[in-house]
Amino acid sequence: MAGSIFGKIFTITTWGESHGPGVGVVIDGCPAGLKLLERDIQLDLNKRRPGQSPYCTPRDEADKVKILSGVFEETTTGTPISLLVYNKDHRSRDYTEIMDVYRPGHADMAYDAKYGFRDYRGGGRSSGRETIARVAAGAIAKKILKELGVDIVTYAKSIGHLTMNDSHFDPSIIFDNPFRFADEALIEPCEKYMDDLIKEGNSAGGVIECRINGLPAGIGQPVFDKLDGLIAHAIMSIGAIKGVEIGAGFNAATMTGFENNDFYKNDDGHVNKATNHAGGMTGGISDGSEITVRAAVKPTPSIHLEQKATNRRGELIDLVIGGRHDPVIVPRAVIVVENMIAVTLLDLLLQQTTTQMDYIKAIFNKEQ
């Protein structure tokens, strides 16, 4: 299967299926000399782990990561880092009854059309379980970014009709509530909303927002490898994502040029933008201001309501999906979006080292 590799210098190759022995990632291009422990990665894996609340799948997986290569004496060696997470609580029997069924909202029909064969157990490579590998790789990328002064904060902007009030933004509560909200006022209403949906056998979608600070100006490549283009690529490669916004996003289409342009102001000798509709980048290159990204997450397609479906023979059937599924994907996807953005930013930062002679001289000129 092509298409499982992302990046140019800091590259990640994900592998494994939802109901196979395990899932994992091979990371190439990680610099030598980074202090790295399994617990550094585990902290992020715990944020997407199932079974943590009534609002995610009860599949009981510890998702313990094992470093297989690329680290010696708790330090990266510069060689490929291979990470493995075993699958422990997969119930393939839950899927035998639908092995010939194309479930609404799933990749079943598309995989059959492409390969003429598919792993029907939990969706195989199209399963959300593949995102374990992305989170693990992103945890390493964030560790490097932190040393470079880049800070990433990601949270649920909305779930269903419930949307965060930006004036209530409190990043300290994001991982202390089951929905990953940064607005405490949304927690109790969302519990009621989700409880009602679960009783009904239905699901919800939402929006994830990411704020990035500390990224220097000049990051991103012109034309095909723009910063916003690669961020969109990274986020859209996550299975449940159906849309990406940078800055004002789709609202920019409703503005005039005068309203949308980010005019500048002088603050005690420092030139800053008065607004940030561009979301921290122009021409596909970072401008040094805060980068804002939003990702639209679709409702979980596996629901317990009767739906019309078709099978491989083209027959229409009535389908009720059983098994264990997240009634809302948003909370567990927050860390996935964050870490895919981290992988993208680090790869572009590493590419930046070759864009000016001064950078190259700083690395190789021993007299400096």
N, C-alpha and C positions, 0 to 999 in steps of 0.2 A: 504493500500500500504506500503510494507516494503521498506527500503532504504532511508528514509527521515531524518535520524539522522546521524550526523557526530561529531566525537570527543570522548574522553574518560573521561576527567575531565571537560574541557570547552566544553560542548556539545551544538549543535544547532539542533533544529528540525524545518524544514520549512513546511509550509502548505499553501493551497489555490490554486486556478486556475486563469488563465488569465482573464476569463470572469465571475468568481464568484463574490460574494460580496466584497472580499478583499483577500489579501495575508499577511502572517506574519511569525513570528519565535518565538519559545520559547528557551531561552538560560538558561542552567543550569550550575552551577559551576563557575559563576562569583563571585569573592571575594566581600565580604562586604566592605563598606567604600570608594568606588569609586564615586567621584562626577560625576553625569550623568544627562544631560538635553536632552530634545527632540531635541534641535537644534544641539547638538553634533552629533547625528545620521543623522539629516536632511542635514547637510553639505555634507555628502557622498552620500546620496540618490539623491541630486540635481545633482551630477556628472553623474549619469546614467539615469536621468529623460528624457523621450522622448520629442520631439517637440522643441529642443534647436537650431537646425540648419537645413538647407535644406538636410543634409546628414543623418538624422535619421527619424524615423516614426513621422508623425504629430499627433499621438494620444495625446490628451490633458489631461495629468495627472499631478496633482501637487505632487502626491506621498508623502503626508504629513503623518508623522509617529505619532503614539499614543502609549505611554508607558502605559500598562494596569496593570502591576504588577512588583514587585521586586525592586521598587525604592520608598523611603520615604524621604521627605524633601531634594530632589535632591541628594540623596545618595543611592547607592545600598545596599540592606539588606542582600545579600547572598542567598536569595530565588530565584526561577525561574523568569526571566525577560521575559514578554510577550509583543511583539511589533506587532502592526497592521497598515496596510496601506490599505485604501479602494480603490476599483476600481471605477472610476467615469465615464470614457469615453469609455466603452467597447461597441462595436457594433456587437452583436452576429448575427444579420441579415446578416452581410457580409459573414458568413460562411455557411448559410443554403444550398446554392447551391452545396457545396462540402462536405456535411455531410457523403456521402457514397464514397468519392473519397480518394484515397491514393496519397497524393501530393509527388512529387519527392523531396528527401532530407529531408523529415519530418519524425516524429516518428509515423505517422498514422497507417501504416501496423503493425509495431512492437507492438503498444499498443493493437490493435485488436487481434493479435496473442497471446499476454500474458493474456489479461483480457476478451476477447470476447465482449468488450464494451469499448467505449472511449468518452471523452468529445471533440467533434470536434470544439468547439468554441475557435479558437486561439491556439489550441494544448493542452489546459488544463494544466496539470502539466509539460508537455514538453515545454511549452512556456518560452521564455526568461524573462517573467514577474516574474517568480519564483525567479529570481536572486535578486529581491528587498530584500527578506528575508536574503540572504547571505550578501548583502552590509550592511544592518542594523546591523547584528551580528558582522560583521568585523569592523564596526566603533567603537564598544565597545572594541573589541580585540585590535585595534590600540591605543585606548586611554590608555589602560594598558601598551602596549608595549612601548609607548612613555615615560611613567614614568620609564620604565626599560632601557631606552637609545637605543631602537631598532628603526631604521629608515627605511622606505620602500618607494621607488620611483618607480612608474610604468608608462609606456607610450607606445605609438604605435611605434614599431620598423620599421614596414613597412606596407603599404597598396598597394595591387596589386604589380606592378613591382617597386614601389618607396620605396627605403630603406634608412634608416638614416645613415649618416656619423657620426661615433662615435666621431670624433674630433669636431663635432658641438654640442655636447650634452649640452643642456640648460634646466635644470629642471624647471626654473621659468616660462616657456611659456606653459607647458603641458596643463593646464586648461584654457589657454587664446586663444586656437585655436580649431576649430571644430573637428579636427582629433586626438587630444591628442598627437601630435608629440612633441618631445624634440629637433627637428632640424627645425629651422625656414625656411631653404631653401626648405623644402618639401611641405610647406603649399600651395603655389600658384600652383605648378604643380599638386598637388593632387586635388585641386578644379577643374581644367580643366579635369583631368582624371575622377573624379566622375560625373561631369556635363555631360560628354559624355556618361557614363554608364547609368545614369538616363534617358537621352533622348532615349537611346536604350531600356530601360526597363530591364536592367541587374544589377548585383551586384558584389561586390568585397569582398575579404578576406584580411588577413594580419597577422602580427606577433606582439604580445604584449611582452614587455621585462620588467622584474622586477629586481631591485637592492636592496639588503638588507644589511644594515650595522649596527654594534653594537650588533649583536647576539653573545653571548659568545661561546667559544669552548665547546664541550661536549653535544650539544643538538641533540637529536635523539636517538631512541632505536635500538639496533642491530637486525638483521635478518628481521622480518616482518614489523616493524614499523620504518624503516630508515627515516631520514629526507627527503631525496630526493624522496623516495617512497611515503611518505604521501603528500608531496607537489604535486607530479604528480597525486596522487589520487584526491586531492582536486581540482586541475585545470581541470583534465579530467572529473570530475563530472559536469562541466559547459557545457551546451548543445552544444554550437557551437565550442568547442575545439576539434581538431583532432590530436594534437601532443604536446609533452612537451620536452624541452631540459634543461639540467642543465650544466652550464659551457660551454665547447666546444661542448657539445651535439653530434649531428651526425657527426660533423667534426672530432671528436676524432677517428672515424672509418677509416679515411684517413691518420692518423698520424702514425709515428713509436712510439715505447715506449719511446725512448729518447726525441722525440718531445713533447709527451703528458705529461710526468712526470713533476710535479711542483717542480723544484729544489729550494733549500733554499739559502738565502743570509743573511749576517750579516750586519745590519745597525746600527752602533754605539752601539753595544752590544745587539741589538734587532734582533732576528732571524725572518725573514719574507720570504714569498714565492716570488721568482722572477717572476713567472707566476701564473695564476689561472685557468688552464684548467679544474680543478675539480669543479669549481664553488662554492668554499667555503665549501666543505664537502668531507670527505673521509670515507669509511666504513659506509656511511649513517649517519655520525655524523659531526656536524659543527666543523670547525677548527679555527674559529675566524676571518677569512678573509671575504671579500665581497662575498655574495651569489648572483649568477646570474641565472635567470630562464627566459625561453622564452616559449610562448604558441602560437601555430598555430591556427588561427581562420578561419573557412571555410566561403566562400561567403554566403550571405543570400539566403536560398533556395526559398523563396517566391519572384519570379520575374514576370515581366509583359510580358515576351516572351512566345510564345506558346510552350508547352512541351508535350511529350507523357506521359500519366499516366494510371493508372488502377483504377477500382472501386472494391467494395466488392464482386461483382459477377465475377470478373476476366476479365472484358471487357476492352479492350484498348480504351482510349479516348484521344482527344486533349484538353489540359487544358491551360487556361490563368488565373492566379491567380489575383483577385482583392484585394481590401482592402488597409490597410495602413501598410507599412513594411519598415524597415531600408534598404537602399541600401548598407550599410556597417555596420557590427555589431561592428567592432573593437573599435571605440571611446567610446561607452557606456560600452563595456566589460572590458575596462582598470581598472575601479574601482572594478569590480566584481572579476577579477583575483587578484588584490591587496588585497582585503578583505578576499578572501578565503585563501590566503597565510597567512594573519595575524591570522586568526582563527587557522590554523594549527600550527603556531609558538607558539602562546600563550598556546595551549593545551600541546605541548611538553615541554615548559618552566615550566608549572605547574607540569608535570610528573617528571621533573628533581629534584624537591625538595625532592624526596624519594630515590634518587640513591646513596647518601653517608650519612654515620652516622653524619658527620660534619654538613650537611644541617639540618638533623632532630634535632640535639642538638641545633642548632642556633634558631630553632623555639620553642622547648619545654623546654630547660634547662633554668630555671629562674635565675640561678646563674650567667649566662654569661652576 
